[in-house]
Amino acid sequence: MNKLLTIALCLAAAGSMSAQKVSVDQAAKLSGKTDQLKQARELIQAAMENPETMNDPKTYYIAGKIEFDAFDNATKTKMINPDDPSANPVTMADELLKGYEYFLKALPLDSVPNEKGQVKPKYSKDIINKIAGHNGDFFTAGASYFNDKMYYPQAYDAFMIFGELPETGKLGKLAGLIDPTQIGTAFFNAGLAAYSGNEVEKAAKAFNKARVAGYPQPEAYIYEIACWQSVAQKDSEREKEAQANIFNIAKAGHEKFGLEQPLFINNMINSMVIDGNVDKALEQLNEVLAQNPDNAALYGLRGYVYDREGKDAESEADYRKAASLPSVDFETLKNASKKIFRIGTTKWNEIEGASAEATAARQNIKANYFESAKSIAEQAKAMKADDRDLQNVIESIDYALETYFPN
């Protein structure tokens, strides 16, 4: 009796396994048939959940093929009628990424050694060919997600898949099908997607990959710096790590773009100052200034470094020099005005008494500090009249002039 029961159980198990394999075969036959897509997915989903077939490479190969075939059918439909609802760009992107995910699961299972220790892949070559043949579609899928505001993880994942395909090594010689100029763009777009989805560290990773891949525009560096600045602001315990990254990115940006993008040298120097390397920052600045003696922003930057070190005389001299140069920018003028007014206020507070010398000293401060600071501030205002911070500076200077020197 027990022997008969054992045989019955074995037959039942074998029947179950056979049934699941039949389901996979049935799903394979339905793949590519638009009107049978729902049934094909249900059959293969059951096979993926069944212990007997969930580790079979064919299961995931067919699952991926079903999604890629659905994508291909929608693509054909879209070519005939772009407005056909069955060719929705986001739905197509979903099919493409699901298919890719299934194919990735199939590949390692397809390389498991058999009972003789031999590796004989059955599906890998076709999987790689299918992925390679659809490489540009991943970029398009990323754009579809992004346009639909599905930034993270959807758009990010699609762009990253496209960008990382050549480096995975899975495509072999077929990696040459991918336009190398688009790789950096894909990573850059992935960074924008992650940043828009409030995933700043993922964004930083993508922007880093973009610049390493040769993305030609400075925004890849600029946005990566912005990501690490965000990390530092949100987590004070990671500020040192963030500043180290900012310095390295800014240094790379400065080496590539030079002073055409002053943001890079500004962040380099600021990172050194924050890290306590003021002497190194000044050494770096002096070298660059020696090669660019008429660059107002560099004098303003050195004035900032001297200010942080408490060297008011040197800071004042640099800010005045910067304000006198034709190339001076708005921020440098505003900072120069602030610094000169602040020094003048300190000097004013140090004067005592009503002697002739004290009166002369006050008049000197009025002309050389308060009025000079206001003149510089007005120069900045001509560039950007609606800056509230500058308006506050001008109001403070006017208050000092009206209070200390009433008519």
C-alpha positions in Angstrom: 0.0 0.0 0.0 2.8 2.4 1.0 4.6 1.6 -2.2 1.6 2.4 -4.3 1.1 5.7 -2.4 4.8 6.7 -3.1 4.4 5.9 -6.8 1.2 8.0 -6.9 2.9 10.9 -5.2 5.9 10.8 -7.6 3.6 10.6 -10.6 1.6 13.6 -9.2 4.8 15.6 -8.8 6.0 14.7 -12.2 2.6 15.7 -13.6 2.8 19.0 -11.9 6.3 19.7 -13.3 5.2 18.6 -16.7 2.2 20.9 -16.5 4.3 23.9 -15.7 6.7 23.1 -18.6 3.7 22.9 -20.9 2.6 26.3 -19.6 6.0 27.7 -20.6 5.7 26.2 -24.0 2.1 27.5 -24.4 3.2 31.0 -23.4 6.0 30.8 -25.9 3.5 30.0 -28.7 1.3 32.9 -27.7 4.2 35.4 -27.6 3.8 38.0 -30.3 0.1 37.5 -30.6 -1.4 40.8 -29.5 -4.8 39.4 -28.8 -3.3 36.6 -26.6 -0.9 38.9 -24.6 -2.8 38.7 -21.4 -3.0 34.9 -21.4 0.7 34.6 -22.3 1.6 36.8 -19.3 -0.6 34.8 -17.0 0.9 31.5 -18.1 4.5 32.6 -17.7 3.8 34.4 -14.4 2.5 31.1 -13.0 5.7 29.3 -14.2 7.9 31.9 -12.6 6.1 31.4 -9.3 6.2 27.5 -9.4 9.2 25.9 -7.7 9.6 23.4 -10.5 10.1 26.1 -13.2 11.2 29.2 -11.4 14.9 28.4 -11.8 14.6 27.3 -15.5 16.3 29.8 -17.9 13.7 29.1 -20.5 11.0 30.5 -18.2 12.6 33.9 -18.0 13.7 33.8 -21.6 10.1 33.3 -22.7 9.0 36.0 -20.2 11.4 38.5 -21.7 10.5 37.5 -25.2 6.8 38.1 -24.5 7.5 41.7 -23.4 9.9 42.4 -26.2 7.4 41.0 -28.7 4.7 43.2 -27.2 7.0 46.2 -27.5 7.9 45.3 -31.2 4.2 45.0 -32.1 3.4 48.4 -30.5 6.3 49.9 -32.4 4.9 48.7 -35.7 1.5 50.0 -34.7 3.0 53.4 -33.8 4.6 53.6 -37.2 1.2 53.2 -38.8 -0.8 55.3 -36.4 1.2 57.3 -33.8 -2.0 58.1 -31.9 -3.1 54.5 -31.5 -3.7 54.0 -27.7 -2.1 50.5 -27.9 1.2 52.2 -28.7 1.3 54.3 -25.5 5.0 55.3 -25.0 5.0 54.7 -21.3 3.4 51.3 -21.7 6.0 50.4 -24.3 8.7 51.5 -22.0 7.3 49.3 -19.3 7.4 46.3 -21.6 10.9 47.0 -22.7 12.3 47.3 -19.1 10.3 44.3 -17.9 11.6 42.2 -20.8 15.2 43.4 -20.0 14.8 42.4 -16.4 13.6 38.9 -17.3 16.4 38.5 -19.8 18.9 39.4 -17.1 17.5 36.7 -14.9 17.7 34.2 -17.7 21.4 34.8 -18.5 23.0 33.4 -15.3 20.6 30.5 -15.2 21.5 29.7 -18.8 25.1 29.3 -17.8 24.7 26.9 -14.9 26.9 23.7 -15.5 25.0 20.6 -16.3 25.4 17.3 -14.5 28.7 16.7 -16.4 30.0 20.2 -15.4 29.5 21.5 -18.9 28.2 25.0 -19.6 26.0 24.9 -22.7 23.8 28.1 -23.0 20.7 27.7 -25.0 19.2 31.1 -25.0 22.0 33.6 -24.1 23.0 34.4 -27.7 19.5 35.2 -28.7 19.0 37.3 -25.5 22.1 39.3 -26.2 21.1 39.9 -29.8 17.6 41.0 -28.7 19.0 43.5 -26.1 21.6 44.8 -28.6 19.0 45.2 -31.3 16.9 47.3 -28.9 19.7 49.4 -27.4 18.4 52.7 -28.7 14.9 51.9 -27.4 16.1 52.2 -23.8 17.2 55.8 -24.5 13.7 56.5 -26.0 12.1 54.7 -23.0 14.0 57.0 -20.6 12.7 60.1 -22.5 9.1 58.7 -22.5 9.2 58.3 -18.7 10.9 61.7 -18.2 8.3 63.5 -20.3 5.6 61.8 -18.2 7.4 63.0 -15.0 8.2 59.4 -14.0 11.7 60.5 -13.0 12.8 57.9 -10.5 13.3 55.0 -10.8 11.7 54.7 -14.3 13.5 57.3 -16.4 16.7 56.9 -14.4 16.7 53.1 -14.9 16.1 53.3 -18.6 18.8 55.9 -19.2 21.3 54.0 -17.0 20.6 50.7 -18.8 21.4 52.4 -22.1 24.5 54.0 -20.8 25.8 50.9 -19.0 25.1 48.4 -21.8 28.7 48.6 -23.3 30.4 48.3 -20.0 28.5 45.2 -18.8 30.5 43.1 -21.2 27.3 41.1 -22.0 27.1 42.4 -25.5 30.6 41.6 -26.7 31.3 42.9 -30.2 27.7 44.1 -30.4 28.5 46.8 -27.9 29.9 48.7 -31.0 26.3 49.2 -32.1 25.8 51.8 -29.4 26.7 55.4 -30.4 29.4 56.4 -27.9 28.4 60.1 -28.0 25.0 59.1 -26.7 26.3 57.3 -23.7 27.4 60.4 -21.9 24.1 62.0 -22.7 22.2 59.0 -21.4 24.0 59.2 -18.1 23.5 63.0 -17.9 19.8 62.5 -18.5 19.7 59.8 -15.8 21.3 62.3 -13.4 18.5 64.8 -14.2 15.9 62.2 -13.7 17.3 61.1 -10.3 17.7 64.7 -9.2 14.1 65.5 -10.2 13.1 62.4 -8.2 14.9 63.7 -5.1 17.5 60.9 -5.3 20.6 63.2 -5.2 23.2 60.5 -4.6 21.9 58.4 -7.5 22.0 61.7 -9.5 25.6 62.3 -8.5 26.6 58.8 -9.6 24.9 59.3 -13.0 26.5 62.8 -13.5 29.9 61.3 -12.6 29.4 58.6 -15.2 28.4 61.2 -17.7 31.6 63.2 -17.3 33.8 60.1 -17.3 32.0 59.0 -20.5 33.0 62.3 -22.1 29.9 64.4 -21.8 31.1 67.7 -23.3 29.1 70.3 -21.4 30.1 71.7 -18.0 26.6 71.0 -16.6 27.6 67.4 -15.7 30.2 68.8 -13.4 28.1 71.6 -12.1 25.1 69.4 -11.3 27.3 66.7 -9.6 28.7 69.4 -7.4 25.1 70.6 -6.6 24.2 67.0 -5.6 27.1 66.8 -3.1 26.2 70.3 -1.7 22.7 69.0 -1.1 24.1 65.9 0.7 26.3 68.2 2.9 23.3 70.4 3.8 21.1 67.5 4.7 23.6 65.5 6.7 26.3 67.4 8.6 28.1 64.1 9.4 28.8 63.7 5.8 30.0 67.2 5.1 33.7 66.2 5.0 32.9 63.4 2.5 30.8 65.8 0.4 33.5 68.5 0.4 36.1 66.0 -0.7 33.9 65.1 -3.6 33.1 68.7 -4.5 36.9 69.5 -4.5 37.7 66.6 -6.8 34.8 67.4 -9.2 35.6 71.1 -9.2 39.3 70.4 -9.9 38.4 68.2 -12.8 36.0 70.9 -14.1 38.7 73.6 -13.8 41.2 71.5 -15.6 38.8 70.9 -18.5 37.1 74.3 -18.8 39.4 76.7 -17.0 38.2 80.1 -16.0 35.4 80.0 -18.6 33.5 78.4 -15.8 34.6 80.3 -12.6 32.2 78.1 -10.5 34.9 75.4 -10.6 37.8 77.3 -9.2 35.4 79.0 -6.7 34.4 75.6 -5.3 38.0 74.3 -5.3 39.1 77.2 -3.2 36.1 77.2 -1.0 36.6 73.4 -0.3 40.2 74.1 0.7 39.2 76.9 3.0 36.5 74.8 4.7 39.1 72.0 5.1 41.4 74.5 6.8 44.0 74.6 3.9 44.0 78.4 3.5 47.7 78.5 2.6 47.1 75.9 -0.1 44.1 77.9 -1.4 46.2 81.1 -1.6 49.0 79.4 -3.3 46.6 78.0 -5.9 45.0 81.4 -6.4 48.2 83.2 -6.7 49.4 80.9 -9.5 46.2 81.4 -11.4 46.2 85.2 -10.8 49.8 85.4 -12.1 48.5 84.0 -15.4 45.3 86.1 -15.3 46.2 89.5 -13.7 43.1 91.3 -15.1 40.5 88.8 -13.9 38.3 90.6 -11.4 36.6 87.4 -10.1 40.0 86.0 -9.0 40.8 89.1 -6.9 37.3 88.8 -5.4 37.9 85.2 -4.6 41.2 85.9 -3.0 39.6 88.7 -1.1 37.1 86.1 0.3 39.9 83.8 1.4 41.7 86.7 3.2 38.4 87.6 4.8 38.0 84.1 6.1 41.5 84.3 7.5 40.8 87.6 9.2 43.2 89.6 7.1 41.1 92.7 6.5 43.7 94.8 4.9 44.6 92.2 2.2 40.9 91.4 1.7 40.0 95.1 1.3 42.8 95.6 -1.2 41.7 92.7 -3.4 38.1 93.7 -3.3 38.9 97.2 -4.3 41.2 95.9 -7.1 38.4 93.6 -8.3 35.8 96.4 -8.3 38.1 98.6 -10.5 38.5 96.1 -13.3 36.2 96.1 -16.4 35.6 92.3 -16.1 34.0 92.6 -12.6 30.8 90.6 -12.1 27.8 91.3 -10.0 28.6 88.9 -7.1 32.1 90.3 -6.8 30.8 93.8 -6.7 28.2 93.0 -4.0 30.8 91.2 -1.9 33.3 94.1 -2.3 30.6 96.5 -1.2 29.8 94.5 1.9 33.4 94.1 2.9 34.4 97.7 2.5 31.3 98.9 4.4 31.9 96.4 7.2 35.6 97.5 7.5 34.4 101.2 7.5 31.9 100.4 10.3 34.6 98.8 12.4 37.0 101.7 11.9 34.1 104.2 12.7 33.5 102.5 16.0 37.1 102.7 16.9 37.2 106.6 16.7 36.7 108.4 20.0 36.3 112.1 20.8 35.7 115.2 18.8 39.2 116.4 18.1 40.2 117.7 14.7 42.0 114.4 14.1 38.9 112.4 15.0 36.7 114.6 12.7 39.2 114.1 9.9 39.2 110.3 10.4 35.4 110.2 10.3 35.4 112.2 7.0 38.0 109.8 5.6 35.7 106.8 6.5 32.8 108.6 5.0 34.5 109.1 1.7 36.8 106.0 1.4 34.5 103.4 3.0 30.8 104.3 3.2 30.6 106.3 0.0 33.0 104.0 -1.8 30.9 101.0 -0.7 27.8 102.7 -1.9 29.3 103.5 -5.3 30.3 99.9 -5.7 26.9 98.7 -4.6 25.3 101.1 -7.2 27.5 99.6 -9.8 26.2 96.2 -8.9 22.6 97.4 -8.9 23.0 98.5 -12.5 23.7 94.8 -13.3 20.9 93.3 -11.1 18.5 95.8 -9.6 16.1 93.3 -8.0 18.6 91.5 -5.8 17.2 91.7 -2.3 20.5 91.1 -0.6 22.1 94.0 -2.4 19.1 96.2 -1.6 19.7 95.5 2.1 23.4 96.5 1.7 22.5 99.8 0.1 19.8 100.5 2.8 22.4 99.8 5.5 24.9 102.1 3.9 22.4 104.9 3.4 21.3 104.5 7.1 24.9 104.9 8.2 25.5 108.0 6.0 22.2 109.6 7.2 22.9 108.8 10.9 26.6 109.6 11.2 26.6 112.6 8.8 23.3 114.4 9.1 22.9 117.5 7.1 
